[in-house]
Amino acid sequence: MRKRAAAVVLTAGLAATALLGVATPAQAADWVEVGVYPTKFQCIDAGQTYQREGWDYSCRTRPAGDWLLFIK
C-alpha cells in the first residue's frame, strides 16, 4: 500500500514539474536582433510578418538613425 501511495505522489510530482518546465522557457526567452531597417515603417512591417507567425517584436532606434528589429 505504501508503494502505491508513493508511486501516486511521485507521478503527480513529475506531472507538475513537466507542466511548469514546459512553460518556463517561453517566458524566459531574450530578445534576438533579426534585422536593421532604414525607416521605422519598414521595421514595423517586417515585425508584423514575425507577429503573424506567433513572435513578439520590437523596433528600436539607433543613434545612426536606423531601426533594429528584435523578436522573442
GROMACS elastic network, one bead per residue, 0.5 to 0.9 nm:
[ bonds ]
;  ai    aj funct       b0    kb
    1     4     6  0.52201   500
    1     5     6  0.63518   500
    1     6     6  0.86371   500
    2     5     6  0.51188   500
    2     6     6  0.60438   500
    2     7     6  0.85068   500
    3     6     6  0.50298   500
    3     7     6  0.60602   500
    3     8     6  0.86486   500
    4     7     6  0.50349   500
    4     8     6  0.62783   500
    4     9     6  0.87338   500
    5     8     6  0.51307   500
    5     9     6  0.62761   500
    5    10     6  0.85536   500
    6     9     6  0.51608   500
    6    10     6  0.60218   500
    6    11     6  0.85046   500
    7    10     6  0.50402   500
    7    11     6  0.59997   500
    7    12     6  0.85317   500
    8    11     6  0.51427   500
    8    12     6  0.61502   500
    8    13     6  0.85351   500
    9    12     6  0.51851   500
    9    13     6  0.60961   500
    9    14     6  0.86167   500
   10    13     6  0.50667   500
   10    14     6  0.61401   500
   10    15     6  0.85904   500
   11    14     6  0.51477   500
   11    15     6  0.61514   500
   11    16     6  0.86586   500
   12    15     6  0.51144   500
   12    16     6  0.62218   500
   12    17     6  0.86081   500
   13    16     6  0.51945   500
   13    17     6  0.61444   500
   13    18     6  0.85827   500
   14    17     6  0.50492   500
   14    18     6  0.60745   500
   14    19     6  0.86512   500
   15    18     6  0.51148   500
   15    19     6  0.62852   500
   15    20     6  0.87166   500
   16    19     6  0.52065   500
   16    20     6  0.62358   500
   16    21     6  0.84410   500
   17    20     6  0.52169   500
   17    21     6  0.58537   500
   17    22     6  0.85178   500
   18    21     6  0.50251   500
   18    22     6  0.61255   500
   18    23     6  0.87513   500
   19    22     6  0.53576   500
   19    23     6  0.65400   500
   19    24     6  0.89840   500
   20    23     6  0.53206   500
   20    24     6  0.63662   500
   21    24     6  0.54648   500
   21    25     6  0.74248   500
   22    25     6  0.66690   500
   22    26     6  0.80180   500
   23    26     6  0.61843   500
   23    27     6  0.70268   500
   24    27     6  0.54322   500
   24    28     6  0.61883   500
   24    29     6  0.88171   500
   25    28     6  0.50600   500
   25    29     6  0.61511   500
   26    29     6  0.55269   500
   26    72     6  0.85199   500
   27    30     6  0.86860   500
   29    32     6  0.88788   500
   29    72     6  0.62765   500
   30    71     6  0.84323   500
   30    72     6  0.62131   500
   31    56     6  0.89770   500
   31    57     6  0.83866   500
   31    58     6  0.85138   500
   31    70     6  0.57336   500
   31    71     6  0.54256   500
   32    69     6  0.83291   500
   32    70     6  0.51720   500
   32    71     6  0.53901   500
   32    72     6  0.62968   500
   33    36     6  0.84041   500
   33    68     6  0.68722   500
   33    69     6  0.58155   500
   33    71     6  0.66357   500
   34    68     6  0.76644   500
   34    69     6  0.57336   500
   34    70     6  0.57680   500
   34    71     6  0.70633   500
   35    43     6  0.81507   500
   35    46     6  0.88247   500
   35    67     6  0.82874   500
   35    68     6  0.58416   500
   35    69     6  0.51962   500
   35    70     6  0.74199   500
   36    43     6  0.74934   500
   36    66     6  0.68056   500
   36    67     6  0.55252   500
   36    69     6  0.62181   500
   37    40     6  0.72067   500
   37    41     6  0.86910   500
   37    42     6  0.61578   500
   37    43     6  0.55456   500
   37    46     6  0.89865   500
   37    66     6  0.58096   500
   37    67     6  0.50355   500
   37    68     6  0.64096   500
   37    69     6  0.76365   500
   38    41     6  0.87422   500
   38    42     6  0.72292   500
   38    43     6  0.79019   500
   38    65     6  0.74096   500
   38    67     6  0.61031   500
   38    68     6  0.89661   500
   39    42     6  0.54162   500
   39    43     6  0.64713   500
   39    44     6  0.88402   500
   39    65     6  0.82255   500
   39    66     6  0.61953   500
   39    67     6  0.63289   500
   40    43     6  0.50304   500
   40    44     6  0.61471   500
   40    45     6  0.84947   500
   40    59     6  0.72932   500
   40    60     6  0.84852   500
   40    61     6  0.79979   500
   40    66     6  0.77533   500
   40    67     6  0.60954   500
   40    68     6  0.88983   500
   41    44     6  0.52070   500
   41    45     6  0.60629   500
   41    46     6  0.86427   500
   42    45     6  0.50061   500
   42    46     6  0.61938   500
   42    47     6  0.84998   500
   42    67     6  0.86740   500
   43    46     6  0.52391   500
   43    47     6  0.60648   500
   43    48     6  0.86578   500
   43    58     6  0.86822   500
   43    59     6  0.61930   500
   43    60     6  0.88461   500
   43    67     6  0.64452   500
   43    68     6  0.71666   500
   43    69     6  0.60433   500
   44    48     6  0.60693   500
   44    49     6  0.86742   500
   44    57     6  0.84252   500
   44    58     6  0.80311   500
   44    59     6  0.66676   500
   44    69     6  0.80040   500
   45    48     6  0.53007   500
   45    49     6  0.66954   500
   46    49     6  0.52208   500
   46    50     6  0.68515   500
   46    51     6  0.88861   500
   46    69     6  0.79409   500
   47    50     6  0.51848   500
   47    51     6  0.61968   500
   47    52     6  0.88136   500
   47    55     6  0.86596   500
   47    56     6  0.80817   500
   47    57     6  0.54966   500
   47    58     6  0.71549   500
   47    59     6  0.76562   500
   47    69     6  0.67720   500
   47    70     6  0.79838   500
   47    71     6  0.77167   500
   48    52     6  0.62233   500
   48    53     6  0.87328   500
   48    55     6  0.89281   500
   48    56     6  0.88141   500
   48    57     6  0.75622   500
   49    52     6  0.53755   500
   49    53     6  0.68858   500
   49    55     6  0.89621   500
   50    53     6  0.51447   500
   50    54     6  0.66587   500
   50    55     6  0.54974   500
   50    56     6  0.73501   500
   50    57     6  0.71284   500
   50    71     6  0.76269   500
   51    54     6  0.50741   500
   51    56     6  0.57545   500
   51    57     6  0.66648   500
   51    71     6  0.87173   500
   52    55     6  0.73060   500
   55    71     6  0.62832   500
   55    72     6  0.58096   500
   56    70     6  0.83391   500
   56    71     6  0.54989   500
   56    72     6  0.53619   500
   57    69     6  0.69916   500
   57    70     6  0.55429   500
   57    72     6  0.65644   500
   58    68     6  0.81198   500
   58    69     6  0.58629   500
   58    70     6  0.51220   500
   58    71     6  0.63765   500
   58    72     6  0.87983   500
   59    67     6  0.62689   500
   59    68     6  0.55552   500
   59    70     6  0.63261   500
   59    71     6  0.89531   500
   60    66     6  0.86074   500
   60    67     6  0.55235   500
   60    68     6  0.51964   500
   60    69     6  0.66584   500
   60    70     6  0.79082   500
   61    64     6  0.81711   500
   61    65     6  0.64133   500
   61    66     6  0.59333   500
   61    68     6  0.61912   500
   62    65     6  0.54624   500
   62    66     6  0.57009   500
   62    67     6  0.60307   500
   62    68     6  0.71727   500
   63    66     6  0.75661   500
   64    67     6  0.87303   500
